[in-house]
Amino acid sequence: MSTTVVDLKMGQRGIIKECADDILPIKLLELGCLPGNEIEMIQIAPLRDPIYVNVNGSHIAIRRSTARLILVDILEDA
Amino acid sequence: MSKNINVALIGNPNTGKTSVFNQLTGLKQKVGNYPGITVEKKEGVCKLPRGVKAHILDLPGTYSLNTTSLDESVVVELLLNRNDKDFPDVVVVISDVENLKRNLLLFTQIKDLRIPAILVINMADRMRRKGITLDVALLEKKLDTKIALVSMRKNTGIEKIKELIADYKNLSTKPNVDTTVIAPDYFERLKKTFPNEDLYKLWLVITQDVNFMPIEKKTIPDTSSFSTKSKSELKRLQQKETILRYQFINGILKEAYKVDLKVARGFRATLDKILTHKVFGYLIFFIILLTIFQAIYDWSSYPMDFIDEQFAAASEWVKDSLPPGVFTNLIAEGILAGIGGIVIFIPQIAFLFLFISLLEESGYMSRVVFLMDRVMRPFGLSGKSVVPLISGTACAIPAVMATRNIENWKERLITILVTPFTTCSARLPVYLIIIALVIPEGRFIGLSYQALTLMLLYLIGFMAALFSAMILHKILDIKSRSFFVIEMPNYKLPLLKNVAYTVIEKTKSFVYGAGKIILAISIVLWFLGSNGYSDRFTKAEDLVKQRISEKGFTVYNQEDISKKMEAYRETLEDRQAMDRSQLLDSLALKKDSLEKRAVRQEIASFKLENSYIGNIGKAIEPLVKPLGYDWKIGIAVLTSFAAREVFVGTLATIYSVGNDEEETIKNRMAAEVNPGTDKPLFNLASGISLLLFYAFAMQCMSTLAVVKRETNSWKWPLAQLSIMSTFAYIIALVAYQILK
C-alpha cells in the first residue's frame, strides 16, 4: 500500500513521489505540489478534515480527498 | 507633454496587491463589476513623474495564467487581447518576499507574453525577521526586468514603483522561458497553422478553452479547429510547463535568494497551534463572533437611533416649513423616509466590514475556513460560508455583500440565497411584540416560555438556511470548481488604511448600488399608502370628524383619553400650589390636546384603511384569513415587504394609536377581537402563524436590492421572494389550521 499525504502525522514531513496529475487541480501544482518537493503536515482540523500542510514554502489547507492523490515518502526524523 | 498609460496590477492573493493599489491611487478609485459577470473591477488614477498619468487597474488575485475560475479568466482574457481598451502598456506584478518562488511563476508567464512587466517585491520589512537575504541586482539581470523592493507597511518604495512605471518604455520584452520545449512537435505544428501568432499566447488560448471556458474570439486567434490533444494530455503538458518554470526559477533563486531557516520559524507556528486547536480554536472563533454580533446588534443601535431621529426631525421640518401639499408630503414621507431607510443600514454595514477586513487582513479568516469547512460540507457549503451566514443574524444586507469572499460561484450563490432565512435584527421587534401577546408567561425548567420561543425562532432560521442550502446544492446545475485549496497566509497586523478603504468602499457600494431600488420602492409604498381613489379617501377628514361628532371617539380612544386625564389630574393634585380654576384650565387644555391627537390618529387610520394599500389589504383578506389574520394584519404584512420592522408601525397607524409607545400598541393589539370568532384576534394560533410567516418570508426590499446587485440579475432575488414567501405562507397556514 502506498503512503499518501493523509498518512502523515502532525509535524511529520515527506517527499512528494507522485501526483495523480489528471485529477489533481492545477492550482496545487502551481503552489509547488510537484514531485521531489517536501511536504509537511502542520495541522489536522478537529473533524480530521481538512488538513493544513506546508509544501515547498506554501502554507495551504486541502481536503483529505485531495490529499489522497499525492503520494509521498515519509521522512523519518533522526 | 502629458499622456495616459494603462497599468495593470497582477499578483498572487495575499501579496499586498490591494495595499499597492491603495497607495498608488489614494481615494481616486472606482469599484464596479466587469460587464455581465460578478467579478469586481477596481480602477484608479495615479500621477507619475514627468507628467504621465496612469490608469491603474487592479486585477483579481491569481496564482497563474492557467485559469480555473471566473476571477482568473478576467486576467487572462485581458492579457490575451491587445485591442481591449484596458490592455496594459505595462504590467506590475506584485509579489511577497516570503513566497517569491511561487510568485515568480506568474511573473514568468506574463513575461513570456511579451508584455512589459515590472516586478514589485513587497513586505521587505519582514526579511530580517524571516532570515531572508536577496540580491536584487542579480535577480533583475536574470529575470531581465526592473525590480522595486518595497514595504507597503513601512510605506517605502512607492516612489520607486511610480518611477519604474513611468519608465516602462525601457523594459525588455524578451520572454523568460521557452515553453515550446515541453512538446516540440506540437508547437511546431501550431506554428505552421498560425504563422503570425505568438506561440505562448496560442498555448494559453488553447488551455484556457479546454480547462475553463471558451473565450470570445473576436480579436484572439481562433484555435478551436486545432485540437490534436486530449484534455488530460493538455493537463500533463501544463504540469510539464509548471515544472519547467520552477526549474528556471529555482536556478535563479539559488543564487539570489537565501533563507536562514533557523530564524524563519516560531511565531506563526505557535499562533497556528492555538488558533486551529480543537478546543481553543472554536472558543476563540466563538468569542470573535460574539463580538461581531454585539457590534452589529448593539453598538450600531446608537448611530442607528441617531440617524432615525435626524430623519424624523428632517421630515417634520420639511412639513413645517414648506407649504402643505402633495409635493411636501412626497419629500417628507416618501423621499426622506426612503433615504432614511438606506442610511440607517450604514452603521451595521460599516461594523461588519470593519471586522471582516480586520479578520482578512490579519490572516485569521483562512483559519476560520479551515476550522469550519467540515461542519458546513454536508450542506453543500464550505468554511467560507460561515461568516456571511452568521452575520446574517444581524442583518442580511452586509451578510450578502460579505459573500464576495467565496470564489466558488455555486457556493456563493447558495449562500446568498439562504442567508435571508437567518433571523435578522429587523425580525426581532415583530417577534418580541407577538411573543409578548400570545405566548403565556411561565417557566420550563427555569427558562421562560417566551425566551424559549425566541430561541426556537433563531434555531428555525438557521435550520431553514442550512437545509435549503442542501436542497439548492442538489438542484442547482452550475458548473464550478469543486476542489478546495485555501492558502493559509502568514499572520500580519492589519493595515488600517486598507481596513478603512474596505469599509468606505463597501458602504458606498451599498448606498449607490442598492439605495436606488430601496428609494424607488419606498416612494411607491408611500404613494400607495397616502393616496386613494374613493370618496372615502379624499373626504376622509370630513367623514371622520362627522363620525366623531355623532358617535364620539372609538371605544379604545375614549378609554385611553379618560385614563390619561385621570393620571394627569392626579399629578396636578399632587402639586399643591394650584387653585381650582387653574386646575380646571390645565385639565381643559390637556383634554383638548388629547382629543386633537385622537382626531388626527383616527383620520390617519381611516385614510390608511381607504388608501390603495388599504384597498389591497381588504382585497387580499380572503388570502390571509386562512392564516388567522384580518385585513389589518394583512396590510401590516404587506407593508412589511418593504422592511419587516414596519409591521409594528403600520399596526399602530391602523389602530390609530401613537407610533411611539410600544406598550400602548401592545395593549391595543391585545384588545382586538376577531369579529368571526369573538375571540382575541392575536391568539396562540394566529400568533404562531404570524411568527412562522415572518421567520420564512422574504420581506426586505433592501436585501432583494443587494441580491440583485451581487448576482447581477433579477432572476435570483425574484426567486427568493416568491419561493421563500410561498413557503412561509404554507407553513403559516398549516400552523394556524392545526392550532386553531
Contacts between the chains, C-beta under 8 A, distances in Angstrom:
chain1	res1	chain2	res2	distance
A	19	B	239	8.0
A	21	B	235	6.5
A	21	B	236	6.0
A	21	B	239	5.0
A	22	B	232	4.9
A	22	B	235	6.4
A	22	B	236	7.8
A	25	B	68	6.8
A	25	B	481	7.5
A	25	B	483	4.6
A	25	B	485	6.4
A	26	B	64	7.6
A	26	B	66	5.0
A	26	B	68	6.6
A	26	B	211	7.3
A	26	B	235	6.9
A	26	B	238	5.8
A	26	B	239	7.4
A	26	B	242	7.5
A	27	B	63	6.0
A	27	B	64	7.9
A	27	B	68	6.0
A	27	B	483	7.6
A	27	B	485	5.3
A	28	B	485	5.9
A	29	B	238	7.8
A	29	B	239	5.6
A	29	B	242	4.9
A	30	B	63	4.7
A	30	B	64	4.7
A	30	B	66	7.0
A	30	B	102	7.2
A	30	B	105	5.9
A	30	B	242	6.0
A	31	B	63	6.6
A	31	B	102	6.3
A	31	B	485	7.1
A	31	B	487	7.5
A	32	B	101	7.3
A	32	B	102	6.0
A	32	B	246	7.5
A	34	B	239	7.9
A	34	B	242	6.9
A	34	B	243	5.9
A	34	B	246	6.5
A	42	B	269	7.6
A	42	B	272	6.5
A	43	B	272	6.1
A	43	B	273	7.5
A	43	B	276	5.0
A	43	B	370	7.7
A	45	B	276	7.0
A	45	B	370	5.8
A	45	B	371	6.3
A	45	B	373	7.0
A	45	B	374	6.0
A	46	B	278	3.7
A	46	B	281	7.1
A	46	B	282	7.3
A	46	B	371	6.9
A	46	B	374	7.8
A	47	B	374	3.9
A	47	B	375	6.9
A	48	B	374	7.6
A	49	B	373	7.3
A	49	B	374	4.7
A	50	B	370	6.2
A	50	B	373	5.3
A	50	B	374	7.0
A	50	B	484	6.8
A	50	B	486	7.7
A	52	B	272	7.5
A	52	B	276	6.8
A	52	B	370	6.0
A	52	B	488	6.1
A	56	B	101	7.2
A	56	B	102	7.5
A	57	B	98	7.6
A	57	B	99	6.3
A	57	B	101	6.3
A	57	B	102	7.0
A	58	B	99	6.7
A	58	B	102	5.8
A	58	B	487	6.9
A	59	B	487	6.8
A	59	B	488	4.2
A	59	B	489	7.4
A	59	B	490	7.6
A	60	B	485	5.8
A	60	B	486	6.4
A	60	B	487	5.4
A	60	B	488	6.2
A	61	B	366	7.1
A	61	B	369	7.3
A	61	B	370	4.7
A	61	B	373	7.7
A	61	B	484	7.7
A	61	B	485	7.5
A	61	B	486	4.4
A	61	B	487	8.0
A	61	B	488	5.8
A	62	B	484	6.6
A	62	B	485	5.6
A	62	B	486	7.8
A	63	B	373	7.4
A	63	B	483	7.7
A	63	B	484	5.0
A	66	B	483	6.0
A	66	B	484	7.1
A	66	B	485	7.4
